[in-house]
Amino acid sequence: MPEFSSKVAFVTGAGGGMGYQIACDLIHQGARVLMFDIKDKPAQIPGVADQSIYIQGDLTDDSAVADAVAQANSAFSGIDLLANVAGALWFDRDRSALDIDLDVWDQVMAINLKSMVHTSRHTVASMRSRGGGAMVHFSSTQCLRGDSAPQDAYQAAKAGVVAFSKSLAIQLAADNIRSNVIYPGPSESPMQDRWKENPEGKVATANAIPLGRVGTVQDMSNACLFLLSDKASFITGTELLVDGGLQARP
Ligand SMILES: NC(=O)c1ccc[n+]([C@@H]2O[C@H](COP(=O)([O-])OP(=O)(O)OC[C@H]3O[C@@H](n4cnc5c(N)ncnc54)[C@H](O)[C@@H]3O)[C@@H](O)[C@H]2O)c1
């Protein structure tokens, strides 16, 4: 039996790099998947026709998230797993908190943190009614240190994700719902399209990583599916670094 054949998953950012890979891998492992992204539906989605629903919408809109969850509850009879993968890093507009446009600050916080509040609130009831569940929220190694080229809104939002996840883990443990975080290191995905124009930047990043390469969407999906799976049934309230050893460097 495929590992996730009895499961229903809600994956955000599913039109993009890591989220798309996670959704596809869950489908290959037998899950039914609600895919949500502000982007157009990807050209290829694996699985049989009624195995996935793709909704194009904005996660910062609480009612759009509520509607999406209602569709999954109706089509799939509930949700067991939540992968909060969507995020946005605005290299051009996100900067020091001392001079950032405060509307940009609010938007970055809404996309990277508050959206996860929306998805979590709307999926908990279903997980409870199904006897448990698992959530994985995507943070970033960026929130573990300061930066001479700051992206303070993104960094603060990603630190907030960790606190939010830990709190949910404690609040929901009695319901058999687990909540964990992945800290991706620098990884090749549409978010890092800047490397296409600056391949030297990618090489320099890879050279700083002990394992000698940047991450892939498959690396992140492998870690995410592990934390969503029953193999991680005693793991909650923690964070998994998937960064090729970058944070372990002296
Ligand atoms: N790629 C990296 O180097 C890296 C490093 C650390 C952390 N991360 C984090 O990993 C996660 C996945 O990143 P990725 O590399 O796959 O990026 P990506 O840009 O390829 O995918 C992110 C997806 O989120 C979607 N999204 C953004 N705002 C949205 C909104 N308001 N409503 C709905 N969807 C929205 C985008 O359309 C996009 O498809 C993100 O949370 C990101 O912050 C990425």
The ligand as a MOL file (V3000), in Angstrom:
LIG
                    3D

  0  0  0     0  0            999 V3000
M  V30 BEGIN CTAB
M  V30 COUNTS 44 48 0 0 0
M  V30 BEGIN ATOM
M  V30 1 N 14.2250 28.4030 -2.2020 0
M  V30 2 C 14.9410 28.7280 -1.1450 0
M  V30 3 O 16.1620 28.9650 -1.2400 0
M  V30 4 C 14.2970 28.7730 0.2190 0
M  V30 5 C 15.1440 28.8890 1.3360 0
M  V30 6 C 14.5840 28.9370 2.6060 0
M  V30 7 C 13.2020 28.8830 2.7610 0
M  V30 8 N 12.4110 28.7620 1.6650 0 CHG=1
M  V30 9 C 10.9600 28.6870 1.9210 0
M  V30 10 O 10.4640 27.4870 1.3750 0
M  V30 11 C 9.1110 27.6530 0.9540 0
M  V30 12 C 8.9620 27.2130 -0.4870 0
M  V30 13 O 9.7760 28.0630 -1.2880 0
M  V30 14 P 10.1220 27.7590 -2.8070 0
M  V30 15 O 11.5820 27.8300 -2.9130 0
M  V30 16 O 9.3940 26.5630 -3.2860 0 CHG=-1
M  V30 17 O 9.5460 29.1070 -3.4540 0
M  V30 18 P 8.6170 29.3090 -4.7290 0
M  V30 19 O 8.6040 30.7800 -4.9690 0
M  V30 20 O 9.0260 28.4210 -5.8220 0
M  V30 21 O 7.1890 28.8210 -4.2040 0
M  V30 22 C 6.4200 29.5630 -3.2840 0
M  V30 23 C 4.9930 29.5130 -3.7810 0
M  V30 24 O 4.1730 30.2480 -2.8620 0
M  V30 25 C 3.1730 30.8670 -3.6400 0
M  V30 26 N 2.5780 32.0130 -2.9730 0
M  V30 27 C 3.2140 33.1560 -2.6110 0
M  V30 28 N 2.3320 34.0130 -2.0670 0
M  V30 29 C 1.1250 33.3990 -2.0810 0
M  V30 30 C -0.1830 33.7810 -1.6680 0
M  V30 31 N -0.4130 34.9760 -1.1290 0
M  V30 32 N -1.1920 32.9170 -1.8460 0
M  V30 33 C -0.9700 31.7040 -2.4130 0
M  V30 34 N 0.2430 31.2910 -2.8190 0
M  V30 35 C 1.2710 32.1320 -2.6600 0
M  V30 36 C 3.9050 31.3090 -4.9040 0
M  V30 37 O 3.0210 31.5920 -5.9790 0
M  V30 38 C 4.8290 30.1630 -5.1640 0
M  V30 39 O 4.3000 29.2330 -6.0740 0
M  V30 40 C 8.7790 29.1260 1.1800 0
M  V30 41 O 8.0670 29.2680 2.3870 0
M  V30 42 C 10.1430 29.7780 1.2660 0
M  V30 43 O 10.1070 30.9590 2.0200 0
M  V30 44 C 12.9190 28.7100 0.4090 0
M  V30 END ATOM
M  V30 BEGIN BOND
M  V30 1 1 1 2
M  V30 2 2 2 3
M  V30 3 1 2 4
M  V30 4 1 4 5
M  V30 5 2 4 44
M  V30 6 2 5 6
M  V30 7 1 6 7
M  V30 8 2 7 8
M  V30 9 1 8 9
M  V30 10 1 8 44
M  V30 11 1 9 10
M  V30 12 1 9 42
M  V30 13 1 10 11
M  V30 14 1 11 12
M  V30 15 1 11 40
M  V30 16 1 12 13
M  V30 17 1 13 14
M  V30 18 2 14 15
M  V30 19 1 14 16
M  V30 20 1 14 17
M  V30 21 1 17 18
M  V30 22 2 18 19
M  V30 23 1 18 20
M  V30 24 1 18 21
M  V30 25 1 21 22
M  V30 26 1 22 23
M  V30 27 1 23 24
M  V30 28 1 23 38
M  V30 29 1 24 25
M  V30 30 1 25 26
M  V30 31 1 25 36
M  V30 32 1 26 27
M  V30 33 1 26 35
M  V30 34 2 27 28
M  V30 35 1 28 29
M  V30 36 1 29 30
M  V30 37 2 29 35
M  V30 38 1 30 31
M  V30 39 2 30 32
M  V30 40 1 32 33
M  V30 41 2 33 34
M  V30 42 1 34 35
M  V30 43 1 36 37
M  V30 44 1 36 38
M  V30 45 1 38 39
M  V30 46 1 40 41
M  V30 47 1 40 42
M  V30 48 1 42 43
M  V30 END BOND
M  V30 END CTAB
M  END
